Amino acid sequence: MKIGDFSRLGQVSVRMLRHYESLGLLIPQAVDEFTGHRRYGAGQLTRLNRIMALSALGIPLRSIAGVLDSELSSNALIEMLHRRRHQLLAEQTAAVSALAEVDFRLALIERTTMDHPDCIIKDLPPERTLGRTVLLGEPPFDTAEIGPLFDSAADAITEAGGVPTMAVGIYAETESGTEVTCGFRTSPPTADSASASGDSGSGPELDIGELPSCTAATLIHEGSMNRIGASWQHLAEWALAQGWELVGPCREVYLETGPDWIVELQQPVTR
């Protein structure tokens, strides 16, 4: 087949095929002596795939020929690729975490999350939430459990005959660290029926959160959740500067979810 067809099937550029040829890694099956056009055989795709796999493992191209000639078995190559895949996934997770940390610190320094109306004091009415609770421990937090808990709580509320409405996160400080309840404001019948959901085989009981009326410093956070910590710092600094004392569990009311989040931060305060 022509070099262009071989390039397409092998998902590699013509330029790279010529480079492999120059290194003696993959020699065309035939070269027209007059036109210089190169032709490859379908059977050479196996060697090409091995070259690409070994390159993905970080083996220098000039060393790949020796590995190929050593008659590396397919099982051995597959095992090497699996190990490399797990390594790359770990690096990806670490990179995502590092990026979130950079975003958070950048927001703290630049105050780029403050592109919305500023802090206000308002009275919050009492309300009840139904949800599931997780202990995050000490910061920096691993928040991977939070999203699934909201989904789990919503499913349990629905199965119990309720209607989950606005999602609310409640953050309380304990001796063991920060405890987060991922819950929902619900229709009236839900609280009684869902509280017994643990006995119906649908999973652990839902936690009923009774939030009393209170005075709170509030702020609307807009944008990435990676930067919500900066909004919380800004709200706390503002409230303290106004002479308020921070009290009680703070709350996040999720008005709109990602990627462009809109979240009302509610920090109970007192004089």
C-alpha atoms as an extended CHARMM CRD file, in Angstrom:
* protein
*
       271  EXT
         1         1  MET       CA              0.0000000000        0.0000000000        0.0000000000  PROA      1               0.0000000000
         2         2  LYS       CA              1.0720000000        3.6170000000       -0.5140000000  PROA      2               0.0000000000
         3         3  ILE       CA              2.7910000000        5.4350000000        2.3130000000  PROA      3               0.0000000000
         4         4  GLY       CA             -0.2440000000        7.7240000000        2.7730000000  PROA      4               0.0000000000
         5         5  ASP       CA             -2.5960000000        4.7630000000        3.2360000000  PROA      5               0.0000000000
         6         6  PHE       CA             -0.1520000000        3.0780000000        5.6120000000  PROA      6               0.0000000000
         7         7  SER       CA              0.1420000000        6.3420000000        7.5350000000  PROA      7               0.0000000000
         8         8  ARG       CA             -3.6390000000        6.5990000000        7.9050000000  PROA      8               0.0000000000
         9         9  LEU       CA             -4.0910000000        2.9970000000        9.0330000000  PROA      9               0.0000000000
        10        10  GLY       CA             -1.1990000000        3.2100000000       11.4660000000  PROA      10              0.0000000000
        11        11  GLN       CA             -2.2910000000        6.6110000000       12.8480000000  PROA      11              0.0000000000
        12        12  VAL       CA              1.1910000000        8.0580000000       12.3820000000  PROA      12              0.0000000000
        13        13  SER       CA              2.4100000000       10.8910000000       10.1650000000  PROA      13              0.0000000000
        14        14  VAL       CA              4.2470000000       10.3350000000        6.8900000000  PROA      14              0.0000000000
        15        15  ARG       CA              7.0720000000       12.4330000000        8.3150000000  PROA      15              0.0000000000
        16        16  MET       CA              7.4100000000       10.0450000000       11.2510000000  PROA      16              0.0000000000
        17        17  LEU       CA              7.4000000000        7.0130000000        8.9200000000  PROA      17              0.0000000000
        18        18  ARG       CA             10.2930000000        8.5310000000        7.0210000000  PROA      18              0.0000000000
        19        19  HSD       CA             12.0690000000        9.1300000000       10.3310000000  PROA      19              0.0000000000
        20        20  TYR       CA             11.5870000000        5.4970000000       11.3190000000  PROA      20              0.0000000000
        21        21  GLU       CA             13.0100000000        4.4770000000        7.9430000000  PROA      21              0.0000000000
        22        22  SER       CA             16.0680000000        6.6760000000        8.4310000000  PROA      22              0.0000000000
        23        23  LEU       CA             16.7360000000        4.9600000000       11.7720000000  PROA      23              0.0000000000
        24        24  GLY       CA             16.2740000000        1.5120000000       10.2640000000  PROA      24              0.0000000000
        25        25  LEU       CA             13.2540000000        0.8070000000       12.4750000000  PROA      25              0.0000000000
        26        26  LEU       CA             10.7000000000        0.3210000000        9.7070000000  PROA      26              0.0000000000
        27        27  ILE       CA             11.9370000000       -0.1260000000        6.1660000000  PROA      27              0.0000000000
        28        28  PRO       CA              9.3820000000        0.1170000000        3.3270000000  PROA      28              0.0000000000
        29        29  GLN       CA              8.5510000000       -3.1440000000        1.6180000000  PROA      29              0.0000000000
        30        30  ALA       CA              9.4410000000       -1.5690000000       -1.7340000000  PROA      30              0.0000000000
        31        31  VAL       CA             10.7900000000        1.7250000000       -3.0570000000  PROA      31              0.0000000000
        32        32  ASP       CA             10.2610000000        2.7270000000       -6.6830000000  PROA      32              0.0000000000
        33        33  GLU       CA             13.7340000000        3.3990000000       -8.0700000000  PROA      33              0.0000000000
        34        34  PHE       CA             12.4660000000        6.0720000000      -10.4440000000  PROA      34              0.0000000000
        35        35  THR       CA              9.8690000000        7.9770000000       -8.3820000000  PROA      35              0.0000000000
        36        36  GLY       CA             11.0680000000        7.1590000000       -4.8890000000  PROA      36              0.0000000000
        37        37  HSD       CA              7.5020000000        6.2600000000       -3.9000000000  PROA      37              0.0000000000
        38        38  ARG       CA              7.4050000000        3.9300000000       -0.9360000000  PROA      38              0.0000000000
        39        39  ARG       CA              5.0650000000        0.9890000000       -0.4460000000  PROA      39              0.0000000000
        40        40  TYR       CA              4.3500000000       -0.8620000000        2.7650000000  PROA      40              0.0000000000
        41        41  GLY       CA              2.7060000000       -4.2140000000        3.4840000000  PROA      41              0.0000000000
        42        42  ALA       CA             -0.2350000000       -4.7360000000        5.8440000000  PROA      42              0.0000000000
        43        43  GLY       CA              1.9290000000       -7.1150000000        7.8550000000  PROA      43              0.0000000000
        44        44  GLN       CA              4.2140000000       -4.2080000000        8.7810000000  PROA      44              0.0000000000
        45        45  LEU       CA              1.4520000000       -2.6480000000       10.8720000000  PROA      45              0.0000000000
        46        46  THR       CA              2.3310000000       -5.0780000000       13.6730000000  PROA      46              0.0000000000
        47        47  ARG       CA              5.8990000000       -3.7800000000       13.8110000000  PROA      47              0.0000000000
        48        48  LEU       CA              4.6800000000       -0.1990000000       13.6010000000  PROA      48              0.0000000000
        49        49  ASN       CA              2.3140000000       -0.7650000000       16.5490000000  PROA      49              0.0000000000
        50        50  ARG       CA              5.1840000000       -2.1960000000       18.5830000000  PROA      50              0.0000000000
        51        51  ILE       CA              7.3990000000        0.7750000000       17.7290000000  PROA      51              0.0000000000
        52        52  MET       CA              4.6770000000        3.1910000000       18.8280000000  PROA      52              0.0000000000
        53        53  ALA       CA              4.0140000000        1.2030000000       22.0180000000  PROA      53              0.0000000000
        54        54  LEU       CA              7.6760000000        1.1030000000       23.0020000000  PROA      54              0.0000000000
        55        55  SER       CA              7.9780000000        4.8160000000       22.2690000000  PROA      55              0.0000000000
        56        56  ALA       CA              4.9780000000        5.4390000000       24.5590000000  PROA      56              0.0000000000
        57        57  LEU       CA              6.8630000000        3.5610000000       27.2730000000  PROA      57              0.0000000000
        58        58  GLY       CA              9.5990000000        6.1720000000       27.0450000000  PROA      58              0.0000000000
        59        59  ILE       CA             12.1750000000        4.0000000000       25.2800000000  PROA      59              0.0000000000
        60        60  PRO       CA             14.3710000000        6.1480000000       22.9780000000  PROA      60              0.0000000000
        61        61  LEU       CA             13.8250000000        5.4800000000       19.2890000000  PROA      61              0.0000000000
        62        62  ARG       CA             17.4640000000        4.5600000000       18.7450000000  PROA      62              0.0000000000
        63        63  SER       CA             17.1130000000        1.8120000000       21.3700000000  PROA      63              0.0000000000
        64        64  ILE       CA             13.8350000000        0.3870000000       20.0930000000  PROA      64              0.0000000000
        65        65  ALA       CA             15.4290000000       -1.6700000000       17.3310000000  PROA      65              0.0000000000
        66        66  GLY       CA             17.3300000000       -3.7290000000       19.8990000000  PROA      66              0.0000000000
        67        67  VAL       CA             14.1550000000       -4.3520000000       21.9120000000  PROA      67              0.0000000000
        68        68  LEU       CA             12.2850000000       -5.4460000000       18.7820000000  PROA      68              0.0000000000
        69        69  ASP       CA             15.0650000000       -7.7710000000       17.7440000000  PROA      69              0.0000000000
        70        70  SER       CA             15.0270000000       -9.3840000000       21.2050000000  PROA      70              0.0000000000
        71        71  GLU       CA             11.6740000000      -10.9170000000       20.2550000000  PROA      71              0.0000000000
        72        72  LEU       CA              9.7430000000       -9.3230000000       23.1140000000  PROA      72              0.0000000000
        73        73  SER       CA              6.5300000000      -11.3090000000       23.5900000000  PROA      73              0.0000000000
        74        74  SER       CA              3.1340000000       -9.6900000000       23.1580000000  PROA      74              0.0000000000
        75        75  ASN       CA              2.1910000000      -10.5440000000       26.7660000000  PROA      75              0.0000000000
        76        76  ALA       CA              5.3330000000       -8.8820000000       28.0860000000  PROA      76              0.0000000000
        77        77  LEU       CA              4.6510000000       -5.7520000000       26.0180000000  PROA      77              0.0000000000
        78        78  ILE       CA              1.0190000000       -5.6690000000       27.1750000000  PROA      78              0.0000000000
        79        79  GLU       CA              2.1370000000       -5.8880000000       30.7990000000  PROA      79              0.0000000000
        80        80  MET       CA              4.6330000000       -3.0640000000       30.2750000000  PROA      80              0.0000000000
        81        81  LEU       CA              1.9270000000       -0.9050000000       28.6980000000  PROA      81              0.0000000000
        82        82  HSD       CA             -0.4760000000       -1.5910000000       31.5800000000  PROA      82              0.0000000000
        83        83  ARG       CA              2.1750000000       -0.4960000000       34.0750000000  PROA      83              0.0000000000
        84        84  ARG       CA              2.8300000000        2.6500000000       32.0520000000  PROA      84              0.0000000000
        85        85  ARG       CA             -0.9010000000        3.3540000000       31.8630000000  PROA      85              0.0000000000
        86        86  HSD       CA             -1.2670000000        3.1460000000       35.6590000000  PROA      86              0.0000000000
        87        87  GLN       CA              1.7410000000        5.4420000000       36.0490000000  PROA      87              0.0000000000
        88        88  LEU       CA              0.2680000000        8.0230000000       33.6550000000  PROA      88              0.0000000000
        89        89  LEU       CA             -3.1160000000        7.8950000000       35.4200000000  PROA      89              0.0000000000
        90        90  ALA       CA             -1.3910000000        8.5590000000       38.7370000000  PROA      90              0.0000000000
        91        91  GLU       CA              0.5100000000       11.4700000000       37.1910000000  PROA      91              0.0000000000
        92        92  GLN       CA             -2.7250000000       12.8230000000       35.7170000000  PROA      92              0.0000000000
        93        93  THR       CA             -4.4460000000       12.7090000000       39.1200000000  PROA      93              0.0000000000
        94        94  ALA       CA             -1.4970000000       14.4640000000       40.7260000000  PROA      94              0.0000000000
        95        95  ALA       CA             -1.4830000000       17.1070000000       37.9720000000  PROA      95              0.0000000000
        96        96  VAL       CA             -5.2130000000       17.7880000000       38.4160000000  PROA      96              0.0000000000
        97        97  SER       CA             -4.7170000000       18.1710000000       42.1650000000  PROA      97              0.0000000000
        98        98  ALA       CA             -1.7290000000       20.4680000000       41.6530000000  PROA      98              0.0000000000
        99        99  LEU       CA             -3.6860000000       22.5780000000       39.1460000000  PROA      99              0.0000000000
       100       100  ALA       CA             -6.5670000000       22.9450000000       41.5960000000  PROA      100             0.0000000000
       101       101  GLU       CA             -4.1280000000       24.1050000000       44.2670000000  PROA      101             0.0000000000
       102       102  VAL       CA             -2.5690000000       26.6550000000       41.8930000000  PROA      102             0.0000000000
       103       103  ASP       CA             -6.0320000000       27.9380000000       40.9050000000  PROA      103             0.0000000000
       104       104  PHE       CA             -6.9730000000       28.2640000000       44.5680000000  PROA      104             0.0000000000
       105       105  ARG       CA             -3.8350000000       30.1750000000       45.5520000000  PROA      105             0.0000000000
       106       106  LEU       CA             -4.0330000000       32.3430000000       42.4220000000  PROA      106             0.0000000000
       107       107  ALA       CA             -7.5850000000       33.2910000000       43.2840000000  PROA      107             0.0000000000
       108       108  LEU       CA             -6.5360000000       34.2110000000       46.8070000000  PROA      108             0.0000000000
       109       109  ILE       CA             -3.8050000000       36.5080000000       45.5330000000  PROA      109             0.0000000000
       110       110  GLU       CA             -5.6160000000       38.0710000000       42.5770000000  PROA      110             0.0000000000
       111       111  ARG       CA             -9.1390000000       37.9810000000       44.0230000000  PROA      111             0.0000000000
       112       112  THR       CA            -10.3370000000       37.0060000000       40.5470000000  PROA      112             0.0000000000
       113       113  THR       CA            -13.3920000000       35.2860000000       42.0220000000  PROA      113             0.0000000000
       114       114  MET       CA            -14.8060000000       38.6140000000       43.1370000000  PROA      114             0.0000000000
       115       115  ASP       CA            -16.4300000000       39.4640000000       39.8020000000  PROA      115             0.0000000000
       116       116  HSD       CA            -19.9140000000       39.4820000000       41.3780000000  PROA      116             0.0000000000
       117       117  PRO       CA            -21.9670000000       41.4480000000       43.9410000000  PROA      117             0.0000000000
       118       118  ASP       CA            -20.1150000000       41.6990000000       47.2240000000  PROA      118             0.0000000000
       119       119  CYS       CA            -20.9470000000       40.3230000000       50.6610000000  PROA      119             0.0000000000
       120       120  ILE       CA            -24.2210000000       41.0900000000       52.4080000000  PROA      120             0.0000000000
       121       121  ILE       CA            -25.7830000000       40.2650000000       55.7870000000  PROA      121             0.0000000000
       122       122  LYS       CA            -29.2260000000       38.6970000000       55.7400000000  PROA      122             0.0000000000
       123       123  ASP       CA            -31.5600000000       36.6150000000       57.8820000000  PROA      123             0.0000000000
       124       124  LEU       CA            -31.9820000000       32.9780000000       56.8580000000  PROA      124             0.0000000000
       125       125  PRO       CA            -35.2200000000       31.1340000000       57.6660000000  PROA      125             0.0000000000
       126       126  PRO       CA            -35.1500000000       27.6850000000       59.2840000000  PROA      126             0.0000000000
       127       127  GLU       CA            -35.0690000000       24.7790000000       56.8830000000  PROA      127             0.0000000000
       128       128  ARG       CA            -34.7400000000       20.9990000000       56.8030000000  PROA      128             0.0000000000
       129       129  THR       CA            -32.4420000000       19.0380000000       54.5300000000  PROA      129             0.0000000000
       130       130  LEU       CA            -32.0720000000       15.3400000000       53.8210000000  PROA      130             0.0000000000
       131       131  GLY       CA            -28.7230000000       13.9620000000       52.7970000000  PROA      131             0.0000000000
       132       132  ARG       CA            -25.6680000000       11.8470000000       53.4440000000  PROA      132             0.0000000000
       133       133  THR       CA            -22.6680000000       12.8110000000       55.5650000000  PROA      133             0.0000000000
       134       134  VAL       CA            -18.9210000000       12.2760000000       55.1010000000  PROA      134             0.0000000000
       135       135  LEU       CA            -15.9520000000       13.2470000000       57.2640000000  PROA      135             0.0000000000
       136       136  LEU       CA            -13.2910000000       14.9750000000       55.1520000000  PROA      136             0.0000000000
       137       137  GLY       CA            -10.7040000000       15.2100000000       57.9230000000  PROA      137             0.0000000000
       138       138  GLU       CA             -8.0650000000       17.8930000000       57.8770000000  PROA      138             0.0000000000
       139       139  PRO       CA             -7.2630000000       20.1430000000       54.8610000000  PROA      139             0.0000000000
       140       140  PRO       CA             -6.2700000000       19.8960000000       52.1110000000  PROA      140             0.0000000000
       141       141  PHE       CA             -9.4830000000       17.9770000000       51.5400000000  PROA      141             0.0000000000
       142       142  ASP       CA            -10.0700000000       15.0370000000       49.2300000000  PROA      142             0.0000000000
       143       143  THR       CA            -13.4990000000       16.0110000000       47.8860000000  PROA      143             0.0000000000
       144       144  ALA       CA            -13.9230000000       13.0120000000       45.5740000000  PROA      144             0.0000000000
       145       145  GLU       CA            -16.6950000000       11.5750000000       47.7890000000  PROA      145             0.0000000000
       146       146  ILE       CA            -18.9000000000       14.6620000000       47.7430000000  PROA      146             0.0000000000
       147       147  GLY       CA            -20.3790000000       14.3960000000       44.2250000000  PROA      147             0.0000000000
       148       148  PRO       CA            -21.4130000000       10.7200000000       44.5800000000  PROA      148             0.0000000000
       149       149  LEU       CA            -22.9910000000       11.4710000000       47.9790000000  PROA      149             0.0000000000
       150       150  PHE       CA            -25.3210000000       14.0340000000       46.4150000000  PROA      150             0.0000000000
       151       151  ASP       CA            -26.3250000000       11.4600000000       43.7930000000  PROA      151             0.0000000000
       152       152  SER       CA            -26.8530000000        8.7930000000       46.4530000000  PROA      152             0.0000000000
       153       153  ALA       CA            -28.9680000000       11.1170000000       48.5930000000  PROA      153             0.0000000000
       154       154  ALA       CA            -31.1030000000       12.1910000000       45.6330000000  PROA      154             0.0000000000
       155       155  ASP       CA            -31.7610000000        8.5650000000       44.6740000000  PROA      155             0.0000000000
       156       156  ALA       CA            -32.7270000000        7.6470000000       48.2430000000  PROA      156             0.0000000000
       157       157  ILE       CA            -35.0910000000       10.6280000000       48.5430000000  PROA      157             0.0000000000
       158       158  THR       CA            -36.7710000000        9.7540000000       45.2520000000  PROA      158             0.0000000000
       159       159  GLU       CA            -37.1390000000        6.0780000000       46.2170000000  PROA      159             0.0000000000
       160       160  ALA       CA            -38.7510000000        7.1680000000       49.4870000000  PROA      160             0.0000000000
       161       161  GLY       CA            -41.3560000000        9.1700000000       47.5920000000  PROA      161             0.0000000000
       162       162  GLY       CA            -39.8320000000       12.6040000000       48.0140000000  PROA      162             0.0000000000
       163       163  VAL       CA            -38.7220000000       15.2240000000       45.5460000000  PROA      163             0.0000000000
       164       164  PRO       CA            -35.1540000000       16.5350000000       45.9330000000  PROA      164             0.0000000000
       165       165  THR       CA            -35.0050000000       20.1960000000       44.9960000000  PROA      165             0.0000000000
       166       166  MET       CA            -32.1720000000       22.5970000000       45.7720000000  PROA      166             0.0000000000
       167       167  ALA       CA            -28.8520000000       20.9560000000       46.6760000000  PROA      167             0.0000000000
       168       168  VAL       CA            -27.2480000000       22.1970000000       49.8950000000  PROA      168             0.0000000000
       169       169  GLY       CA            -23.8380000000       21.4020000000       51.3630000000  PROA      169             0.0000000000
       170       170  ILE       CA            -23.4470000000       21.8370000000       55.1250000000  PROA      170             0.0000000000
       171       171  TYR       CA            -19.9270000000       22.1060000000       56.5620000000  PROA      171             0.0000000000
       172       172  ALA       CA            -19.4230000000       21.5660000000       60.2840000000  PROA      172             0.0000000000
       173       173  GLU       CA            -16.1500000000       21.5430000000       62.1990000000  PROA      173             0.0000000000
       174       174  THR       CA            -15.6410000000       18.5920000000       64.5670000000  PROA      174             0.0000000000
       175       175  GLU       CA            -12.7000000000       17.3340000000       66.6330000000  PROA      175             0.0000000000
       176       176  SER       CA            -11.9350000000       14.8540000000       63.8310000000  PROA      176             0.0000000000
       177       177  GLY       CA            -12.0380000000       17.4250000000       61.0270000000  PROA      177             0.0000000000
       178       178  THR       CA            -14.6230000000       18.9010000000       58.6820000000  PROA      178             0.0000000000
       179       179  GLU       CA            -17.8970000000       16.9930000000       58.3830000000  PROA      179             0.0000000000
       180       180  VAL       CA            -19.8960000000       17.5860000000       55.2160000000  PROA      180             0.0000000000
       181       181  THR       CA            -23.5660000000       16.7770000000       54.7230000000  PROA      181             0.0000000000
       182       182  CYS       CA            -24.5850000000       16.5870000000       51.0690000000  PROA      182             0.0000000000
       183       183  GLY       CA            -28.3300000000       17.0950000000       51.0380000000  PROA      183             0.0000000000
       184       184  PHE       CA            -31.3950000000       18.6050000000       49.4630000000  PROA      184             0.0000000000
       185       185  ARG       CA            -34.2890000000       20.7850000000       50.3820000000  PROA      185             0.0000000000
       186       186  THR       CA            -37.2800000000       18.4900000000       49.9000000000  PROA      186             0.0000000000
       187       187  SER       CA            -41.0350000000       18.3970000000       49.6480000000  PROA      187             0.0000000000
       188       188  PRO       CA            -42.8470000000       17.9370000000       53.0140000000  PROA      188             0.0000000000
       189       189  PRO       CA            -43.6970000000       14.1880000000       52.7690000000  PROA      189             0.0000000000
       190       190  THR       CA            -40.0750000000       13.2670000000       52.2150000000  PROA      190             0.0000000000
       191       191  ALA       CA            -38.6210000000       13.8200000000       55.6680000000  PROA      191             0.0000000000
       192       192  ASP       CA            -40.7510000000       11.2090000000       57.4580000000  PROA      192             0.0000000000
       193       193  SER       CA            -40.6590000000        8.5670000000       54.7380000000  PROA      193             0.0000000000
       194       194  ALA       CA            -37.0050000000        8.9470000000       53.8540000000  PROA      194             0.0000000000
       195       195  SER       CA            -35.9060000000        8.6980000000       57.4720000000  PROA      195             0.0000000000
       196       196  ALA       CA            -36.9250000000        5.0640000000       57.3840000000  PROA      196             0.0000000000
       197       197  SER       CA            -35.2540000000        4.2920000000       54.0750000000  PROA      197             0.0000000000
       198       198  GLY       CA            -32.5490000000        2.3000000000       55.8560000000  PROA      198             0.0000000000
       199       199  ASP       CA            -35.1660000000       -0.2900000000       56.8590000000  PROA      199             0.0000000000
       200       200  SER       CA            -36.5440000000       -0.6980000000       53.3480000000  PROA      200             0.0000000000
       201       201  GLY       CA            -33.3810000000       -2.1500000000       51.8410000000  PROA      201             0.0000000000
       202       202  SER       CA            -32.5240000000        0.9840000000       49.8770000000  PROA      202             0.0000000000
       203       203  GLY       CA            -29.3160000000        1.7420000000       51.7690000000  PROA      203             0.0000000000
       204       204  PRO       CA            -28.2220000000        3.6650000000       54.8740000000  PROA      204             0.0000000000
       205       205  GLU       CA            -30.6420000000        6.1060000000       56.4820000000  PROA      205             0.0000000000
       206       206  LEU       CA            -30.5890000000        9.6770000000       55.3180000000  PROA      206             0.0000000000
       207       207  ASP       CA            -29.3590000000       12.3180000000       57.7310000000  PROA      207             0.0000000000
       208       208  ILE       CA            -32.0000000000       14.9010000000       58.5890000000  PROA      208             0.0000000000
       209       209  GLY       CA            -30.4600000000       18.3290000000       58.9030000000  PROA      209             0.0000000000
       210       210  GLU       CA            -32.4060000000       20.8450000000       60.9600000000  PROA      210             0.0000000000
       211       211  LEU       CA            -31.0000000000       24.2720000000       60.1460000000  PROA      211             0.0000000000
       212       212  PRO       CA            -32.2910000000       26.9540000000       62.5440000000  PROA      212             0.0000000000
       213       213  SER       CA            -32.9910000000       30.4980000000       61.4940000000  PROA      213             0.0000000000
       214       214  CYS       CA            -29.9280000000       32.6680000000       61.7430000000  PROA      214             0.0000000000
       215       215  THR       CA            -28.1720000000       35.7970000000       60.6480000000  PROA      215             0.0000000000
       216       216  ALA       CA            -25.5760000000       35.0550000000       57.9820000000  PROA      216             0.0000000000
       217       217  ALA       CA            -22.9330000000       36.7560000000       55.9030000000  PROA      217             0.0000000000
       218       218  THR       CA            -23.5460000000       35.6830000000       52.3190000000  PROA      218             0.0000000000
       219       219  LEU       CA            -21.7900000000       35.8890000000       49.0010000000  PROA      219             0.0000000000
       220       220  ILE       CA            -22.5230000000       34.5850000000       45.5150000000  PROA      220             0.0000000000
       221       221  HSD       CA            -19.6160000000       32.5980000000       44.0820000000  PROA      221             0.0000000000
       222       222  GLU       CA            -19.5530000000       32.2990000000       40.3040000000  PROA      222             0.0000000000
       223       223  GLY       CA            -17.1800000000       30.1600000000       38.2580000000  PROA      223             0.0000000000
       224       224  SER       CA            -14.9380000000       27.1840000000       38.9320000000  PROA      224             0.0000000000
       225       225  MET       CA            -15.3210000000       25.2610000000       42.1770000000  PROA      225             0.0000000000
       226       226  ASN       CA            -11.5270000000       25.1620000000       42.3240000000  PROA      226             0.0000000000
       227       227  ARG       CA            -11.6890000000       28.8020000000       43.4010000000  PROA      227             0.0000000000
       228       228  ILE       CA            -14.5410000000       28.6220000000       45.8840000000  PROA      228             0.0000000000
       229       229  GLY       CA            -12.0570000000       28.5240000000       48.7590000000  PROA      229             0.0000000000
       230       230  ALA       CA            -10.9590000000       32.0280000000       47.8410000000  PROA      230             0.0000000000
       231       231  SER       CA            -14.5710000000       33.1980000000       47.9910000000  PROA      231             0.0000000000
       232       232  TRP       CA            -14.9490000000       31.6690000000       51.4470000000  PROA      232             0.0000000000
       233       233  GLN       CA            -11.8160000000       33.4600000000       52.6430000000  PROA      233             0.0000000000
       234       234  HSD       CA            -13.0560000000       36.7320000000       51.2300000000  PROA      234             0.0000000000
       235       235  LEU       CA            -16.4500000000       36.3120000000       52.9340000000  PROA      235             0.0000000000
       236       236  ALA       CA            -14.8860000000       35.4460000000       56.3000000000  PROA      236             0.0000000000
       237       237  GLU       CA            -12.4310000000       38.3600000000       56.1430000000  PROA      237             0.0000000000
       238       238  TRP       CA            -15.2370000000       40.7570000000       55.2630000000  PROA      238             0.0000000000
       239       239  ALA       CA            -17.5150000000       39.5580000000       58.0780000000  PROA      239             0.0000000000
       240       240  LEU       CA            -14.7550000000       39.7730000000       60.6690000000  PROA      240             0.0000000000
       241       241  ALA       CA            -13.8080000000       43.2430000000       59.4670000000  PROA      241             0.0000000000
       242       242  GLN       CA            -17.4470000000       44.3020000000       60.0150000000  PROA      242             0.0000000000
       243       243  GLY       CA            -17.2790000000       43.1550000000       63.6320000000  PROA      243             0.0000000000
       244       244  TRP       CA            -19.1590000000       39.8830000000       63.2300000000  PROA      244             0.0000000000
       245       245  GLU       CA            -18.1750000000       36.5810000000       64.8520000000  PROA      245             0.0000000000
       246       246  LEU       CA            -18.3380000000       33.4100000000       62.7470000000  PROA      246             0.0000000000
       247       247  VAL       CA            -20.5880000000       30.7320000000       64.2970000000  PROA      247             0.0000000000
       248       248  GLY       CA            -22.2970000000       27.4700000000       63.4480000000  PROA      248             0.0000000000
       249       249  PRO       CA            -22.0540000000       25.2440000000       60.3680000000  PROA      249             0.0000000000
       250       250  CYS       CA            -21.6200000000       27.1330000000       57.1340000000  PROA      250             0.0000000000
       251       251  ARG       CA            -23.5900000000       26.2630000000       54.0210000000  PROA      251             0.0000000000
       252       252  GLU       CA            -23.2820000000       26.1770000000       50.2480000000  PROA      252             0.0000000000
       253       253  VAL       CA            -26.5200000000       26.4600000000       48.2520000000  PROA      253             0.0000000000
       254       254  TYR       CA            -25.9640000000       25.2790000000       44.6880000000  PROA      254             0.0000000000
       255       255  LEU       CA            -28.0620000000       27.5760000000       42.5000000000  PROA      255             0.0000000000
       256       256  GLU       CA            -26.5080000000       26.3760000000       39.2370000000  PROA      256             0.0000000000
       257       257  THR       CA            -24.0500000000       23.5170000000       38.7480000000  PROA      257             0.0000000000
       258       258  GLY       CA            -20.8930000000       23.2700000000       36.5910000000  PROA      258             0.0000000000
       259       259  PRO       CA            -18.9710000000       24.0260000000       34.6130000000  PROA      259             0.0000000000
       260       260  ASP       CA            -20.0310000000       27.6310000000       35.4160000000  PROA      260             0.0000000000
       261       261  TRP       CA            -21.1680000000       27.1970000000       39.0130000000  PROA      261             0.0000000000
       262       262  ILE       CA            -23.3170000000       29.6820000000       40.8740000000  PROA      262             0.0000000000
       263       263  VAL       CA            -23.2120000000       28.9860000000       44.6090000000  PROA      263             0.0000000000
       264       264  GLU       CA            -24.5070000000       31.0570000000       47.4980000000  PROA      264             0.0000000000
       265       265  LEU       CA            -22.1030000000       30.8950000000       50.4370000000  PROA      265             0.0000000000
       266       266  GLN       CA            -23.8340000000       31.2860000000       53.8060000000  PROA      266             0.0000000000
       267       267  GLN       CA            -21.7270000000       31.8660000000       56.9220000000  PROA      267             0.0000000000
       268       268  PRO       CA            -23.7960000000       32.2000000000       60.1400000000  PROA      268             0.0000000000
       269       269  VAL       CA            -22.6050000000       35.1410000000       62.2550000000  PROA      269             0.0000000000
       270       270  THR       CA            -23.3350000000       36.8540000000       65.5320000000  PROA      270             0.0000000000
       271       271  ARG       CA            -22.2490000000       40.0250000000       67.3230000000  PROA      271             0.0000000000
